[in-house]
Amino acid sequence: MAAGLGVLAPSSAAAGRRVHPGDSIQDAVNYARPGDTITVMPGTYYENVLITKRLTLRGYGARTVIRPPVTAVTPVTPVAPPATGASAQAPAAKPPATPATPATPATSATPATPATSGRALACSQADTGICVMGTAEQPVVDVDIHSLTVSGFKRNGIWASYTDRLSVQRVISEKNGTWGIAQERSTRGLFRDNTARDNAESGLFIANTVDREGGATDTLGAVVRRNTLTGNRIGVTVRRVRNLSVYGNNLTGNCGGIFVVGDEGEPGAGDMTIRNNRIHENNKFCKGNSRLPDIQGVGIVLTGAEETVIRSNDIRGNVGASPLSGGILLFKSFVGATNTDNVIRDNVVRDNKPADLANQGTGTGNQFVNNRCASSVPAGMC
């Protein structure tokens, strides 16, 4: 059993390719065939990794660590896999003292695959640890990232775009400059048993897109389950998406717990379930910015959301003086979108200030049923 996370070490039968300290994870990814399993052995690896094909990347939990390159890196271009019978051992990394030189089109032996778009290459060089990148025409399907640590990147620990059935499990993503684990333009993602801590923005972030406005997209049943989120600005943010579940997570020590964010676009954000989460004492203070006021003492916030069910959560001790502070808050949208037809029921909401429950704005059809709480705004919802 691996130390730190209590996860089973990958079996030799599952290790199509092995990467050892001093080898390059990216080289192993480049030469892998779709469906291969790459096992990253215990050690620290200083690189960015770009994945544009179906594969499994797995390590040994806290013992396998990916950190930013020590020196500037050149763009990563996936190459075709070797002919059948080539060695399964990952090629050794070039010595750090010899910077890589980008190949020009005239001398490149193998052209980039169609999925290697400019956006993918940009992601791999944007101070992000692991990028999983498809395209609108060809999403990346069935990538599995399992049991490793991504730490200290200037932007994101893991970033995914145009994926289907991405699975991120038992990953530690910590001390990254934006998001710990993030996904956009994607469907059927599974985020389970991860630890996202001390990231500058959200520990887990799921959105329709981050570079333009637009109506909510259908995640086709994405799942955020049994994760531990602590020390982040926000534990979990789901922004302009529909049809997913957030359940069984432990959120504490963040500035805010769970944010569901919509806008005036159509379709609206919502049609999701947030249940059986433990959301305690998210009382870290985070200064406001151009998009949000100060954040402190926030349990669950809905803003511009519809048809969302919040049930059977345990929400305690979230205390602050921010406009967003409190246990469960239906907050007036900054862009005029209302909260409508949401159901808040069977939650334990105690010792949150300024109130355990609050319903602001002019939205209609919201129901507060059978919640165990002591204070509400307006009064009478407990």
N, C-alpha and C positions, 0 to 999 in steps of 0.2 A: 504494500500500500504506500503510495507516494506521500511524502511528508507535507504538512501544511494544509492541504485541502482534504485529505482523507479519500483520495480518488485512487482507483486501481490503475497501476501502470499499464500502458498499452501492451498488448500481447505481441509477440514476435510475428504471429501469423497475420496480424493486421498491418504490420509495418512494411508496406510496399517499398518505401524508401526511408532511410534514416539520415538525419542531419545531426552531426556532432559539433561541439564547440570548435570554432575555427572554420567550419564549413558555412556555406551560404544557403539560407532557407530559400531565397529567391531563385537560386540556381535549381534547387530541387523542384520548386513549383514550375519553373520553365520547362523542365525536362519530363515532368510527370504527364502521364496519359489521363484523360478524363476518367474519373472514378478511382484513381489511385489514392492511397493513404500515405501521407508523409508524417513520420514520427520525429519530433524534434526532441533530442535527448536533453537531459538536465544541463544547464549552463546559461550564460548570458550572451545574447546575439545583438549586435549593434547594426541594425538595418531597418529599412522599410520593406514591406512585402506587398506585392500586387497579385491578386488572384482574379483570373478571367475565365476560369473553366471549372467544371464539376470536380471537386476533390475533397478530401478530409485532411485537415491540418491539426495535429494534436500533439500535446506535450505532456509534461509531468507536473502540472499545476504550478505551484509557487516556485518550483525548482527550474522551470523553463521560462526565461525572461527575455522579452524583446524590448530593447531600448533604442533611442535615436542613434543614428550613425555618429561616430566621433568626428568625421570629416564630411564635407559636402559630398553627396552622391550624384551620379548621373542618371538620366531617365532609364527606367526599367522597361525593357521590351521583351515580352514573352516570346520564346522561340518554339519551333515545332519539336515534339518529343523525338528522341533518338529512335533508330530502327530497332525492331524487335531483337532482343538478345543483348542489347546494350546493358552496361552495368547499372544495377539499381542503386548503387551508392551515389549520394549527392556529390557533385564536383566540389573540390575545395575552393574556398573563397580566395580571391587575390589578396596578397599582403596589403594591409592598410596603408603602407607607405607609398603604394603605387596607385594613384587615382585612376579609375577607369576612364576610358575615352569613348564618348558616344560614337557609334558606328554611323557613317553617312549612308544615304540610300544606295550609292554606287558600290559600296564595299560590303554592305550587310548581306550575310550569307542566306538568311532566312527572313522573309518579310513578316511584319507583325500580323497576328491574327486579326480578323475583322472586329473582334470584341475589344481590341486594344485601341480605344479611341483616345483623342486628345484629353478628354476629361479623365480617363483612367490614368493616363500617364501623369497628368497634373496632380491627381490625388496621391499617387505613389510618391510624389516629390514634395508634397505639401505638409511635411512634418506630421504625417499620420502613420501610425504603426502598421496596421493591416488594412488594405483597401480591397474590397470585393466589388468588382465593377463589370456590369454588363452594359447593354445598350437597349434603347426602346425596341429595336427590331429583334434583338437577341439577348434576352435576360440571361444571367448566369443562374443555373438551377442546381439545387442540392449541394451547396457548399456547407461543410461542417467544420466549425472551429471549436476546438475542445481542449480544455485543461492546459491553459498556458497563461502567462502574465504579460501584459502590455503596459509599459510604464514610462512616464516622463516626456511624452511627445508634445510639441508646441500646439498642435491642434487636437486631433482625435486619437483615441486608442484604436478603435475599430470603426471603419466607415464603409457602408454598403450602399450601392445605388443600382437600380434595375436588377434586382435579384428575385428569385422565387424559391421558397422553401430553404432559405438560409437558416442554419442552426448555429447558435452561439451558446455553448454550455460550459459551465465550470471554468469560466475565464475570470481572471482578475484584471481589471482595467483601472489604473490609478494614476493620479497626479498628472493628468493630461490637460492641455490648455483650453480645450473647448468641451467636447463630449467624451464620455467614457466609451460607450457603444452606441452607434447611431446608424439609422437606416432611412432612406427615402426612396420613393418611386418603386416600392417593392411589395411583394405579396407573400402570405403564408409563412412569415418569419417565426422562429421559435427562439426565445431568449430565456434560458432557464438555469437556475443555480449559479448565476454569476455574482461576483462582487465588484461593484463600481464605487470607488471611494476617492474623495478629495480631488474630483475633477472640477474645472472652473465653471462649467455650465451644468448640463444635465448628466446624471450617471447613465441613464438610458433615454434615448431620444428617437421617436418614430414620427415621421412626417410625410406629407405628400411630396413636397419638394422644398428646398431651402433657398432657391435662387429666384423665385417669382411667386406671385399670389395665385390663387386659384381655388376652386371648390375642393372639398374633401374627396380623397380617393379611397376605394375599398381595399382593405388589406387582405380580404378573403380569409379572415380568421387568424390573424397574428396572435401570438401568445407571449405574455410577459409574466413569468411564473417563478416563484421561490427565489428571487434575487435579493441580495443584501445591498442596500444603497445608503451610504453614509458619508458625510463631509462634503457633499456636492452643493452647488447652488440650488438645484432642484433634483430630487431623486429620480422621478420618471416624468417625462413630458411626452404627450401624444398630441400632435398638432395637425389639424386639418386632415384627419383620417377617420375612417369608419370601420366597424365590424372587427373588433378585437377584444381581447380580455386581458385584464391586469389582475392577477390574483395570487395570494399566498406570499406576497413580498414583505420584507422587513425594511422599513425606512425610518432612520433616526439620525439626528445630528446634522441634517441638511438645513438649508435656509427654508426650503419648502419640500413637501412630500410629493404629491401627484398633481400635475397640471394637465387639464384637458382644454385645448385651445382651438377655437374656431373663429370664423370671421363671416362677413356678409356673403361670401361666395356660395354657390350651389353646386352640388349638394352640401348640406351643412355637416360639420363635424359631429360625431356621436355614434349612436347605435352600438354602444360598447358596454361591457360589464366590468366594474371595479369591485372586487369582493375579497373578503377574508384576508385583507392586508393588515399588518401591524404598523401603525404610523404614530410614533411616539417622539415627543420632544425634539421636533425639528426647529430648533431655536437659534441656530447660527444666524448671524446678521450678514446680509448681502446688500450692498449699495445698489440703488436703482440705476437704470440706464434709459436710453431713449425709448425703449419698448415697454418697460415695466417699472413700477415704483420700487422702493425698498422692499426686500423680502425677508421676513423673519416670522417664525412661529406659525407656519402654514401647514395644515393637514392635507386637505383635498380642495382644489379650486376648479370650478367649471366656468369657462367664459366663452360665450357663443356656442354652446353645446346643445344637442338635442337627443332625446330618446336614449339617454344613458342611465344605466341602473347602478347605483352605489349601495351595496348591501353587505351586511355581516362583517364590516370592518371594525377594528379596535383602534380608536383615535384618541390619544390622551396627551395632555401636557404640552400642546403646541401654543406658545404664548409669545405675542409680539405686539408692536404698535403700528405695524404696516397696514395700509388699506386692505391687504390680502390676508391678514392674520386671522387665525381661528381654526376651528375643527373642520367643518365642511362649509364651503362658501360658494354660493352661486353669485358670481361677480359680474357686474355690468361690463359689457364688452367695451374695449377702447375704440372700436370701429363701428359701434352701433348694433352689432349682432346680439340677439337676446338668447337666453337659456330657455328652452321650451321642452315640455313633455318629458322631463327627467324624473326619475323615481329614486328617493333616498329613503331606505328602509332597513330596519333591524340592525342598525349600527350601535355600538357602544362609543359614545362621544363625551368624554369627561375631562374637566380641568383644562379646557382650552380657553384662551382669552384673545380678544374681547368677548367671544361667544362660541359656544359649541356648534351651533347651526346658524347660518345667515343666508337670507334670500334677498339679494339686491336686484335692482333693475326692474324692467317691465315685462319680463317673460311670462308666459302663461302655461298652464298645464303641469307645473312642477308639483310633485307630491312628496311630503315628508311623513313617513308612516312608521310608528312603533320604534322610534329611536330612543335609546336610553341616554338622556342628556339633562343638563341642569339649566342651560341658558340658551336663548335664541333671539334672533333679530329678523323679523318682528317677533314679539313674544307669542307664546302659545304653540310653538312647533314641537316642544319636548313632551 
